[in-house]
Amino acid sequence: MKIGIIGSGLMGKGAAYDLAKQESVERILLADIDAKCAESLAKEVGVKAEAVTLDARNRGQLVKFFNRVDAVISAVSYTVNVLHTQVAIETGTHMCDLGGGWAIVEKQLEMSDEAKSAGVTVVPDCGLAPGMVNVLTRNGIEYLDRTESVKIRVGGLQQEPRPPLNYSLIFSVEGLINEYVEPCVAIREGKVVMEEPLIGFEEIIFPEPYGKLEAFNTSGGTSTLPQTYVGKVNELDYKTIRYPGHGHKMWCLMKLGFMNGNCIEVDGVKVSPRRVLEELLEKNLPPSGKDVTLIRITIEGWKGTESRKVEYEVIDLFDEETGLTSMMRTTSFPAAVTAMMMSDGRIKERGVLTPERCIPPESFIEELRSRGIDIKQRIV
């Protein structure tokens, strides 16, 4: 099979690294608007890789690129995901992306009938959360006969926290602030509701050296799960894991207006507080260094007449051998697996379908475990 990757940054690199190791992948096309970036990554990945200069917003260039491969991974800004979905349908090429915004996914889902008619599968939100967690959630819900509650807790952290926020930019600053300011979608008492971000604090404990951590509401992590499982699950929510104290500091910044994207006038100059905050975070937060990804999904309900709890836990570390961060691994590897599954027929459904609707959980989990992502499942 031939797989195309749009974007030769961190996530594109992670996907390319993984695909190059798979025997069934014959060719990897690495595209970037920066030719040197694509060429450098292709050289690093090896003989299977080919660099392509591509503007991810240029429809003509995209059509040519999509026509050369069986499936495409879009690892660039979520703002082009609708265009990439349109091109996938036009060219009859399967595609997945890393998500980034419910409003964008909603527009993609509106094209599902067109994709189905074209014999194409498009899977938005194929990263970590949303993405991997959607598939794990489906697996737990399908094990149970009736599901009462789903609690999804995920965090990308430094292994050794450093002030002032006990955090570094594991992924884009734009995406981080989006999580902290946009509404959070949940299921409460069987109904889809919108909740405020940066509230709902709780303590969560992981094995040492992490110990006691905090988790709080952030947006985006549930993606389409509430819409998929409303009427089937009574409670469902998503919270981000951080070192203690981080969330309240960010809440203060938000309440003071530093996350507001609207311009204000200061000494006769119009400035966006959010842009100032983004620049300051990028400039002053410590380097990410070695990171860790923590996941805990707890699904409670009944198997027959007996109560059951299904729990998934992942503690994934920076890879010393390859130099890939854990965030690269846990975000890009699910997309790589999805692209392969679309190409080899393990994903059979056609249309625009979110991960929990089309990715076969057992096969997906097996693939990730084979890549060293240790997904532990406990049933009690």
Steps between C-alpha positions, in 0.01 A plus 500: 500500500598862447432759771527878470569727796427871476724685743858410588496640851501303824180301440581439134839373608346263754261353242777467239732329747230246583388431143857447380527201736190326362562233236169565324589866439692529174520878464459806720452841339604777740354837407574844637491856374863522615689282252806477723291379790341224291834400349671486838230278644497272194876453534458420868216252440686305233454336162120467518455876531467762227487876560232710330468877509133576567287792611233339719252771388559459125222283359679421175814384677292298746314316221828390343634389837188306604491322163841347567412312820246263657447710811604840636577613854440874541743609773471876454264768634140389553391805299566307176322178600180588312695569180695176541174309548363649179815399309487149648146460365592648161799269455356188664778491760455401864605763754536557872603808696602600851191710569502830683149636519142371524366764258742373233410136564132588470562641151691185406216277623259687273693352205453140614250404231730639230793302639291184516391543139864547399600181685721698735559491875594824676573479874537833682650527850753215474752619757519433872196677644291500297614188318650217701274571799188480281589147391585387853171645623309309233679179598398537864141595421464201266627263770218608731133429448401834655727799564445748781804728480817575302784706647786587264815650653802585280814708542823569315762610755868548556650212693666760722272803553655845506360841602328732445208283379639147551440462129670538165354519150461131419288607198394825334427802719193578285355157573582527869315828548205373294465220755496755782244743357248307291188330642527137609245249372386231742205273578322570830193303608468359150508835319771680300605815686757776467727570797759764583873422457751525786250388765399164647835439671568154641798308633633207299780268610748321275791276603819673611679714399179680398289449810220746571398704196202717411242470224256765380260579217649583160337511160539278197593170661156342470450620141205296366475250788204681666304501174587135434403372845219730612209278599740210569714653777373698797824690577805570279771762542860582416762670717864590444768379742760749625742535789329657805450876483523540122127520435431776752783712358351465152153576639636826641653595163172420328291702747738797468438502123836373380334228289262743326570519129326836452729800466521765768666840479813559709678836469335556164600157364252217439621168636347156551553380858487141378772554241718666764444204733579252222826676419601520866424132560702397196788723606512434872377148573782249547589252224281192510789259542394147581123473516238253617143437389253387765162349413233357723153415369249360749176350367240374747183305440358150499584166343176309526376568852845563652669840526831531317775761463724499192815708531765582241830648611802616300829640629705570189849650519734690272677244279871514579593284201323696228476845659124507437304677773214314659259760363629426149455127556154511656368755250656393170508121542117477522477699174757272335307191610175650373652579159621141471162360603322709238747388233496127579124470551481447876290816510218401267243777554490790255413861571630761744513304824650585837738250665249340735268429207734322262833391651492135621614528863673164554714528187579865578609421856714210378672725247581765761630243747729363229645851474584508869199699618409294806121511528401326823142382540348407836151365558366483856 
